[in-house]
Amino acid sequence: MRLARIFRNAFLCLLLVVIAVIVAIGLGTLVPRPLSFSPSADEQGEAGKRSILVLSNPIHTDIALPADPDVLEALSFVSSQGLELNHPGVFWIIVGWGSRSFYIETPTWSELKPGPVIDALTWDRSVMHVRRAGQISPSLPSAREVELSETEFGGLLRDIRSSFQTDKGEQPSAISGAAYDAHDIFFPANGGFNALLGCNTWTARMLRQAGIRTGFWTPLPFTLNLSLDLHNAD
């Protein structure tokens, strides 16, 4: 009888936690961030000058930047560290932030291991992942095109650049031996990683810095994309 009561109480506690998480995710999607928003004069006058892509899979989002001269210049340290961005056939530079152990040690789902999952759910050092890519159609289900003014695009580029960790003001240094193939590279990033403030909240923060409204807390790709639909006029 006592054991049954313990199990019942444990189940009720777990149920309350699950309900609290669902409510938090719902409110985090529905409540906009920032709460009040009005387009800047620059946005009104220059909307649609530059396009980026938000790329999604079931658990992770990346930002794809066009391989334009200003992007290549801002990320020139990537080329100097061994991944040449000004490469024939490169149209997009894909950047993402995430858990060091999970990101580096799980190139495919078949290589999923308990250790990196535990690190990602608790606390881990963070990394920036950079990949060069060819043509990506904005019409793909996994891609979302976002239009920015020149000023907004410049701000986004600066904030992405500032996510890379540097030592004593020097250029970022790549993590030795960390890559999936010949087209990507990893760097140490600023900030610690956990599941509550993870890769998708980083993507949302970068978008907000560029003048795009998101939900207040969007830990999952579908909540981020839903909040972009809800809080940004066409």
ChimeraX attribute file (.defattr): number of C-alpha atoms within 10 A of each C-alpha:
attribute: neighborCount
match mode: 1-to-1
recipient: residues
	/A:1	6
	/A:2	7
	/A:3	8
	/A:4	9
	/A:5	10
	/A:6	11
	/A:7	12
	/A:8	12
	/A:9	12
	/A:10	12
	/A:11	12
	/A:12	12
	/A:13	12
	/A:14	12
	/A:15	12
	/A:16	12
	/A:17	12
	/A:18	12
	/A:19	12
	/A:20	12
	/A:21	12
	/A:22	12
	/A:23	12
	/A:24	15
	/A:25	18
	/A:26	16
	/A:27	15
	/A:28	20
	/A:29	26
	/A:30	19
	/A:31	16
	/A:32	20
	/A:33	20
	/A:34	14
	/A:35	11
	/A:36	7
	/A:37	13
	/A:38	8
	/A:39	11
	/A:40	11
	/A:41	9
	/A:42	12
	/A:43	17
	/A:44	11
	/A:45	11
	/A:46	15
	/A:47	16
	/A:48	13
	/A:49	14
	/A:50	17
	/A:51	16
	/A:52	20
	/A:53	21
	/A:54	22
	/A:55	22
	/A:56	20
	/A:57	13
	/A:58	9
	/A:59	11
	/A:60	19
	/A:61	27
	/A:62	23
	/A:63	24
	/A:64	25
	/A:65	22
	/A:66	20
	/A:67	21
	/A:68	13
	/A:69	10
	/A:70	12
	/A:71	19
	/A:72	18
	/A:73	14
	/A:74	14
	/A:75	19
	/A:76	16
	/A:77	17
	/A:78	23
	/A:79	15
	/A:80	13
	/A:81	16
	/A:82	13
	/A:83	19
	/A:84	17
	/A:85	27
	/A:86	17
	/A:87	13
	/A:88	8
	/A:89	12
	/A:90	17
	/A:91	19
	/A:92	22
	/A:93	23
	/A:94	21
	/A:95	23
	/A:96	23
	/A:97	31
	/A:98	30
	/A:99	26
	/A:100	24
	/A:101	18
	/A:102	21
	/A:103	23
	/A:104	19
	/A:105	17
	/A:106	15
	/A:107	13
	/A:108	9
	/A:109	7
	/A:110	7
	/A:111	8
	/A:112	13
	/A:113	12
	/A:114	8
	/A:115	11
	/A:116	19
	/A:117	16
	/A:118	15
	/A:119	18
	/A:120	22
	/A:121	15
	/A:122	12
	/A:123	16
	/A:124	20
	/A:125	17
	/A:126	27
	/A:127	28
	/A:128	25
	/A:129	24
	/A:130	24
	/A:131	22
	/A:132	23
	/A:133	19
	/A:134	13
	/A:135	10
	/A:136	13
	/A:137	12
	/A:138	16
	/A:139	9
	/A:140	10
	/A:141	10
	/A:142	14
	/A:143	20
	/A:144	19
	/A:145	16
	/A:146	15
	/A:147	16
	/A:148	22
	/A:149	20
	/A:150	17
	/A:151	17
	/A:152	24
	/A:153	22
	/A:154	17
	/A:155	17
	/A:156	21
	/A:157	19
	/A:158	17
	/A:159	16
	/A:160	22
	/A:161	17
	/A:162	12
	/A:163	20
	/A:164	22
	/A:165	21
	/A:166	15
	/A:167	8
	/A:168	6
	/A:169	7
	/A:170	8
	/A:171	15
	/A:172	18
	/A:173	17
	/A:174	23
	/A:175	15
	/A:176	10
	/A:177	9
	/A:178	15
	/A:179	19
	/A:180	16
	/A:181	9
	/A:182	10
	/A:183	14
	/A:184	21
	/A:185	25
	/A:186	26
	/A:187	24
	/A:188	21
	/A:189	23
	/A:190	16
	/A:191	15
	/A:192	15
	/A:193	24
	/A:194	18
	/A:195	20
	/A:196	16
	/A:197	16
	/A:198	21
	/A:199	27
	/A:200	28
	/A:201	24
	/A:202	21
	/A:203	25
	/A:204	27
	/A:205	22
	/A:206	20
	/A:207	23
	/A:208	17
	/A:209	18
	/A:210	20
	/A:211	22
	/A:212	21
	/A:213	24
	/A:214	31
	/A:215	29
	/A:216	23
	/A:217	25
	/A:218	30
	/A:219	24
	/A:220	22
	/A:221	23
	/A:222	18
	/A:223	20
	/A:224	24
	/A:225	20
	/A:226	15
	/A:227	24
	/A:228	21
	/A:229	14
	/A:230	16
	/A:231	20
	/A:232	12
	/A:233	7
	/A:234	4
